[in-house]
Amino acid sequence: MGAATITKERMCSAFRSHPQAEVAALYGSDAERTRQFAEDMEVPAWDTGLDRFLKGNDLDTVYIASTNDKHCNQT
């Protein structure tokens, strides 16, 4: 969750370096930024609705890269 700089610069490549991991979906609050991030990083799915994101994707793990003040509500 989150189209933060650390996700783009560090976490996507870290996840993809594991043979059993994939970056399957991205959640962000800004539609254009999230769409562009997903396109740039070749992430196949993205959404700006948290409930849709969590229910609409077959996810085993969620990485939260939003600002700290949003973590509690998002978890």
N, CA, C and O atoms as CSV, one atom per row, in Angstrom:
chain,resi,resn,atom,element,x,y,z
A,1,MET,N,N,0.828,-1.170,0.000
A,1,MET,CA,C,0.000,0.000,0.000
A,1,MET,C,C,0.872,1.233,0.000
A,1,MET,O,O,1.803,1.349,0.797
A,2,GLY,N,N,0.574,2.130,-0.875
A,2,GLY,CA,C,1.285,3.398,-0.895
A,2,GLY,C,C,2.272,3.487,-2.038
A,2,GLY,O,O,3.068,2.579,-2.273
A,3,ALA,N,N,2.202,4.588,-2.733
A,3,ALA,CA,C,3.109,4.837,-3.849
A,3,ALA,C,C,4.243,5.745,-3.393
A,3,ALA,O,O,4.619,6.687,-4.091
A,4,ALA,N,N,4.776,5.453,-2.232
A,4,ALA,CA,C,5.840,6.264,-1.652
A,4,ALA,C,C,7.170,6.013,-2.369
A,4,ALA,O,O,7.347,4.996,-3.038
A,5,THR,N,N,8.079,6.939,-2.218
A,5,THR,CA,C,9.391,6.837,-2.860
A,5,THR,C,C,10.122,5.568,-2.453
A,5,THR,O,O,10.738,4.920,-3.300
A,6,ILE,N,N,10.069,5.196,-1.174
A,6,ILE,CA,C,10.779,3.993,-0.736
A,6,ILE,C,C,10.243,2.741,-1.429
A,6,ILE,O,O,10.995,1.805,-1.700
A,7,THR,N,N,8.957,2.731,-1.711
A,7,THR,CA,C,8.376,1.589,-2.414
A,7,THR,C,C,8.978,1.475,-3.803
A,7,THR,O,O,9.366,0.391,-4.237
A,8,LYS,N,N,9.050,2.588,-4.486
A,8,LYS,CA,C,9.562,2.602,-5.858
A,8,LYS,C,C,11.064,2.344,-5.900
A,8,LYS,O,O,11.538,1.574,-6.735
A,9,GLU,N,N,11.809,2.981,-5.010
A,9,GLU,CA,C,13.267,2.911,-5.065
A,9,GLU,C,C,13.848,1.655,-4.427
A,9,GLU,O,O,14.938,1.224,-4.803
A,10,ARG,N,N,13.138,1.058,-3.465
A,10,ARG,CA,C,13.715,-0.063,-2.731
A,10,ARG,C,C,12.850,-1.319,-2.689
A,10,ARG,O,O,13.320,-2.416,-2.990
A,11,MET,N,N,11.588,-1.152,-2.316
A,11,MET,CA,C,10.791,-2.321,-1.958
A,11,MET,C,C,10.352,-3.166,-3.146
A,11,MET,O,O,10.381,-4.393,-3.052
A,12,CYS,N,N,9.950,-2.566,-4.254
A,12,CYS,CA,C,9.531,-3.369,-5.406
A,12,CYS,C,C,10.652,-4.289,-5.863
A,12,CYS,O,O,10.416,-5.472,-6.109
A,13,SER,N,N,11.851,-3.774,-5.981
A,13,SER,CA,C,12.964,-4.624,-6.418
A,13,SER,C,C,13.324,-5.656,-5.357
A,13,SER,O,O,13.711,-6.776,-5.694
A,14,ALA,N,N,13.203,-5.297,-4.078
A,14,ALA,CA,C,13.490,-6.259,-3.007
A,14,ALA,C,C,12.494,-7.412,-3.051
A,14,ALA,O,O,12.890,-8.574,-2.962
A,15,PHE,N,N,11.211,-7.104,-3.186
A,15,PHE,CA,C,10.213,-8.167,-3.282
A,15,PHE,C,C,10.450,-9.033,-4.513
A,15,PHE,O,O,10.375,-10.259,-4.443
A,16,ARG,N,N,10.731,-8.400,-5.617
A,16,ARG,CA,C,10.906,-9.143,-6.875
A,16,ARG,C,C,12.180,-9.981,-6.887
A,16,ARG,O,O,12.318,-10.878,-7.719
A,17,SER,N,N,13.102,-9.705,-5.987
A,17,SER,CA,C,14.337,-10.507,-5.950
A,17,SER,C,C,14.111,-11.873,-5.317
A,17,SER,O,O,14.958,-12.759,-5.434
A,18,HIS,N,N,12.983,-12.048,-4.651
A,18,HIS,CA,C,12.661,-13.352,-4.046
A,18,HIS,C,C,11.904,-14.191,-5.079
A,18,HIS,O,O,10.945,-13.710,-5.682
A,19,PRO,N,N,12.327,-15.435,-5.285
A,19,PRO,CA,C,11.715,-16.247,-6.345
A,19,PRO,C,C,10.240,-16.577,-6.121
A,19,PRO,O,O,9.549,-16.932,-7.076
A,20,GLN,N,N,9.742,-16.472,-4.903
A,20,GLN,CA,C,8.341,-16.808,-4.648
A,20,GLN,C,C,7.484,-15.567,-4.383
A,20,GLN,O,O,6.352,-15.683,-3.913
A,21,ALA,N,N,8.012,-14.404,-4.679
A,21,ALA,CA,C,7.271,-13.168,-4.424
A,21,ALA,C,C,6.968,-12.453,-5.729
A,21,ALA,O,O,7.699,-12.572,-6.712
A,22,GLU,N,N,5.881,-11.715,-5.713
A,22,GLU,CA,C,5.555,-10.840,-6.836
A,22,GLU,C,C,4.853,-9.611,-6.294
A,22,GLU,O,O,4.196,-9.666,-5.255
A,23,VAL,N,N,4.992,-8.524,-6.988
A,23,VAL,CA,C,4.263,-7.309,-6.655
A,23,VAL,C,C,2.995,-7.366,-7.498
A,23,VAL,O,O,3.020,-7.093,-8.698
A,24,ALA,N,N,1.882,-7.725,-6.852
A,24,ALA,CA,C,0.651,-8.038,-7.578
A,24,ALA,C,C,-0.311,-6.866,-7.684
A,24,ALA,O,O,-1.093,-6.792,-8.633
A,25,ALA,N,N,-0.265,-5.954,-6.731
A,25,ALA,CA,C,-1.231,-4.856,-6.724
A,25,ALA,C,C,-0.687,-3.694,-5.908
A,25,ALA,O,O,0.185,-3.862,-5.055
A,26,LEU,N,N,-1.221,-2.516,-6.190
A,26,LEU,CA,C,-0.777,-1.301,-5.521
A,26,LEU,C,C,-1.995,-0.488,-5.099
A,26,LEU,O,O,-2.936,-0.318,-5.874
A,27,TYR,N,N,-1.971,0.008,-3.878
A,27,TYR,CA,C,-3.013,0.905,-3.385
A,27,TYR,C,C,-2.400,2.280,-3.156
A,27,TYR,O,O,-1.292,2.389,-2.633
A,28,GLY,N,N,-3.109,3.315,-3.541
A,28,GLY,CA,C,-2.684,4.681,-3.274
A,28,GLY,C,C,-3.894,5.588,-3.197
A,28,GLY,O,O,-4.961,5.246,-3.706
A,29,SER,N,N,-3.741,6.727,-2.573
A,29,SER,CA,C,-4.875,7.634,-2.403
A,29,SER,C,C,-5.086,8.566,-3.593
A,29,SER,O,O,-6.187,9.084,-3.786
A,30,ASP,N,N,-4.053,8.782,-4.384
A,30,ASP,CA,C,-4.134,9.669,-5.548
A,30,ASP,C,C,-4.174,8.810,-6.813
A,30,ASP,O,O,-3.207,8.116,-7.125
A,31,ALA,N,N,-5.289,8.857,-7.537
A,31,ALA,CA,C,-5.486,7.965,-8.684
A,31,ALA,C,C,-4.413,8.116,-9.755
A,31,ALA,O,O,-3.865,7.113,-10.212
A,32,GLU,N,N,-4.105,9.319,-10.159
A,32,GLU,CA,C,-3.126,9.506,-11.238
A,32,GLU,C,C,-1.730,9.059,-10.804
A,32,GLU,O,O,-1.027,8.391,-11.562
A,33,ARG,N,N,-1.336,9.421,-9.605
A,33,ARG,CA,C,-0.013,9.017,-9.113
A,33,ARG,C,C,0.080,7.488,-8.981
A,33,ARG,O,O,1.091,6.883,-9.338
A,34,THR,N,N,-0.984,6.888,-8.465
A,34,THR,CA,C,-0.991,5.441,-8.284
A,34,THR,C,C,-0.982,4.727,-9.627
A,34,THR,O,O,-0.244,3.757,-9.803
A,35,ARG,N,N,-1.786,5.187,-10.574
A,35,ARG,CA,C,-1.799,4.593,-11.919
A,35,ARG,C,C,-0.429,4.698,-12.576
A,35,ARG,O,O,0.061,3.729,-13.157
A,36,GLN,N,N,0.185,5.864,-12.486
A,36,GLN,CA,C,1.496,6.069,-13.098
A,36,GLN,C,C,2.553,5.197,-12.435
A,36,GLN,O,O,3.393,4.612,-13.118
A,37,PHE,N,N,2.517,5.106,-11.123
A,37,PHE,CA,C,3.445,4.264,-10.378
A,37,PHE,C,C,3.298,2.814,-10.830
A,37,PHE,O,O,4.288,2.141,-11.117
A,38,ALA,N,N,2.051,2.337,-10.891
A,38,ALA,CA,C,1.801,0.950,-11.309
A,38,ALA,C,C,2.314,0.713,-12.728
A,38,ALA,O,O,2.905,-0.329,-13.008
A,39,GLU,N,N,2.095,1.658,-13.605
A,39,GLU,CA,C,2.586,1.541,-14.979
A,39,GLU,C,C,4.115,1.525,-15.014
A,39,GLU,O,O,4.712,0.670,-15.669
A,40,ASP,N,N,4.740,2.457,-14.321
A,40,ASP,CA,C,6.202,2.546,-14.311
A,40,ASP,C,C,6.853,1.293,-13.738
A,40,ASP,O,O,7.895,0.851,-14.221
A,41,MET,N,N,6.228,0.719,-12.699
A,41,MET,CA,C,6.817,-0.426,-12.002
A,41,MET,C,C,6.247,-1.760,-12.491
A,41,MET,O,O,6.561,-2.814,-11.938
A,42,GLU,N,N,5.407,-1.709,-13.530
A,42,GLU,CA,C,4.803,-2.913,-14.115
A,42,GLU,C,C,4.034,-3.736,-13.074
A,42,GLU,O,O,4.161,-4.958,-13.008
A,43,VAL,N,N,3.244,-3.040,-12.272
A,43,VAL,CA,C,2.366,-3.680,-11.300
A,43,VAL,C,C,1.010,-3.843,-11.994
A,43,VAL,O,O,0.433,-2.851,-12.440
A,44,PRO,N,N,0.489,-5.074,-12.095
A,44,PRO,CA,C,-0.691,-5.323,-12.921
A,44,PRO,C,C,-2.009,-4.748,-12.414
A,44,PRO,O,O,-2.920,-4.528,-13.212
A,45,ALA,N,N,-2.138,-4.501,-11.126
A,45,ALA,CA,C,-3.409,-4.000,-10.585
A,45,ALA,C,C,-3.148,-2.850,-9.619
A,45,ALA,O,O,-2.127,-2.817,-8.932
A,46,TRP,N,N,-4.078,-1.919,-9.578
A,46,TRP,CA,C,-3.979,-0.810,-8.632
A,46,TRP,C,C,-5.374,-0.318,-8.294
A,46,TRP,O,O,-6.321,-0.549,-9.047
A,47,ASP,N,N,-5.501,0.360,-7.163
A,47,ASP,CA,C,-6.796,0.882,-6.746
A,47,ASP,C,C,-6.590,2.034,-5.773
A,47,ASP,O,O,-5.543,2.148,-5.135
A,48,THR,N,N,-7.606,2.887,-5.669
A,48,THR,CA,C,-7.581,3.976,-4.691
A,48,THR,C,C,-8.633,3.767,-3.602
A,48,THR,O,O,-8.755,4.592,-2.697
A,49,GLY,N,N,-9.379,2.693,-3.679
A,49,GLY,CA,C,-10.355,2.350,-2.640
A,49,GLY,C,C,-9.780,1.225,-1.786
A,49,GLY,O,O,-9.565,0.120,-2.284
A,50,LEU,N,N,-9.533,1.492,-0.520
A,50,LEU,CA,C,-8.859,0.516,0.340
A,50,LEU,C,C,-9.640,-0.790,0.449
A,50,LEU,O,O,-9.052,-1.864,0.316
A,51,ASP,N,N,-10.934,-0.727,0.686
A,51,ASP,CA,C,-11.727,-1.957,0.790
A,51,ASP,C,C,-11.707,-2.742,-0.521
A,51,ASP,O,O,-11.539,-3.961,-0.508
A,52,ARG,N,N,-11.876,-2.059,-1.646
A,52,ARG,CA,C,-11.819,-2.742,-2.953
A,52,ARG,C,C,-10.457,-3.385,-3.156
A,52,ARG,O,O,-10.366,-4.522,-3.617
A,53,PHE,N,N,-9.399,-2.660,-2.812
A,53,PHE,CA,C,-8.039,-3.164,-2.977
A,53,PHE,C,C,-7.848,-4.454,-2.195
A,53,PHE,O,O,-7.344,-5.440,-2.734
A,54,LEU,N,N,-8.242,-4.454,-0.942
A,54,LEU,CA,C,-8.021,-5.616,-0.082
A,54,LEU,C,C,-8.917,-6.792,-0.457
A,54,LEU,O,O,-8.489,-7.942,-0.354
A,55,LYS,N,N,-10.133,-6.533,-0.883
A,55,LYS,CA,C,-11.066,-7.607,-1.231
A,55,LYS,C,C,-10.920,-8.074,-2.672
A,55,LYS,O,O,-11.268,-9.210,-2.994
A,56,GLY,N,N,-10.416,-7.219,-3.532
A,56,GLY,CA,C,-10.391,-7.520,-4.958
A,56,GLY,C,C,-9.114,-8.146,-5.467
A,56,GLY,O,O,-8.997,-8.407,-6.664
A,57,ASN,N,N,-8.161,-8.394,-4.604
A,57,ASN,CA,C,-6.891,-8.968,-5.029
A,57,ASN,C,C,-6.563,-10.176,-4.156
A,57,ASN,O,O,-6.875,-10.196,-2.966
A,58,ASP,N,N,-5.939,-11.168,-4.754
A,58,ASP,CA,C,-5.539,-12.374,-4.027
A,58,ASP,C,C,-4.173,-12.109,-3.400
A,58,ASP,O,O,-3.140,-12.427,-3.990
A,59,LEU,N,N,-4.173,-11.522,-2.196
A,59,LEU,CA,C,-2.940,-11.080,-1.556
A,59,LEU,C,C,-2.593,-11.958,-0.359
A,59,LEU,O,O,-3.462,-12.295,0.446
A,60,ASP,N,N,-1.332,-12.322,-0.248
A,60,ASP,CA,C,-0.849,-13.052,0.920
A,60,ASP,C,C,-0.207,-12.110,1.935
A,60,ASP,O,O,-0.242,-12.363,3.139
A,61,THR,N,N,0.370,-11.041,1.445
A,61,THR,CA,C,1.093,-10.087,2.286
A,61,THR,C,C,0.809,-8.680,1.787
A,61,THR,O,O,0.665,-8.456,0.585
A,62,VAL,N,N,0.730,-7.737,2.712
A,62,VAL,CA,C,0.545,-6.337,2.355
A,62,VAL,C,C,1.674,-5.544,2.998
A,62,VAL,O,O,1.869,-5.605,4.212
A,63,TYR,N,N,2.412,-4.804,2.190
A,63,TYR,CA,C,3.457,-3.901,2.677
A,63,TYR,C,C,2.849,-2.513,2.769
A,63,TYR,O,O,2.291,-2.017,1.791
A,64,ILE,N,N,2.949,-1.881,3.923
A,64,ILE,CA,C,2.354,-0.555,4.122
A,64,ILE,C,C,3.446,0.505,4.040
A,64,ILE,O,O,4.342,0.568,4.881
A,65,ALA,N,N,3.348,1.338,3.001
A,65,ALA,CA,C,4.342,2.385,2.782
A,65,ALA,C,C,3.726,3.774,2.895
A,65,ALA,O,O,4.311,4.764,2.456
A,66,SER,N,N,2.559,3.832,3.477
A,66,SER,CA,C,1.926,5.137,3.666
A,66,SER,C,C,2.606,5.850,4.841
A,66,SER,O,O,3.459,5.283,5.524
A,67,THR,N,N,2.209,7.094,5.052
A,67,THR,CA,C,2.776,7.837,6.179
A,67,THR,C,C,2.304,7.216,7.495
A,67,THR,O,O,1.235,6.607,7.544
A,68,ASN,N,N,3.079,7.365,8.539
A,68,ASN,CA,C,2.800,6.713,9.819
A,68,ASN,C,C,1.406,7.009,10.353
A,68,ASN,O,O,0.786,6.142,10.968
A,69,ASP,N,N,0.909,8.209,10.130
A,69,ASP,CA,C,-0.408,8.564,10.675
A,69,ASP,C,C,-1.548,7.760,10.058
A,69,ASP,O,O,-2.653,7.755,10.598
A,70,LYS,N,N,-1.304,7.081,8.938
A,70,LYS,CA,C,-2.344,6.288,8.271
A,70,LYS,C,C,-2.257,4.803,8.582
A,70,LYS,O,O,-3.192,4.060,8.282
A,71,HIS,N,N,-1.162,4.352,9.174
A,71,HIS,CA,C,-0.952,2.918,9.399
A,71,HIS,C,C,-2.057,2.256,10.212
A,71,HIS,O,O,-2.541,1.192,9.825
A,72,CYS,N,N,-2.460,2.838,11.298
A,72,CYS,CA,C,-3.452,2.221,12.178
A,72,CYS,C,C,-4.752,1.954,11.442
A,72,CYS,O,O,-5.268,0.838,11.498
A,73,ASN,N,N,-5.291,2.943,10.757
A,73,ASN,CA,C,-6.544,2.760,10.022
A,73,ASN,C,C,-6.410,1.774,8.883
A,73,ASN,O,O,-7.375,1.078,8.566
A,74,GLN,N,N,-5.254,1.690,8.258
A,74,GLN,CA,C,-5.071,0.803,7.127
A,74,GLN,C,C,-4.830,-0.645,7.536
A,74,GLN,O,O,-5.021,-1.560,6.735
A,75,THR,N,N,-4.412,-0.852,8.776
A,75,THR,CA,C,-4.199,-2.221,9.210
A,75,THR,C,C,-5.436,-2.736,9.892
A,75,THR,O,O,-5.464,-3.884,10.338
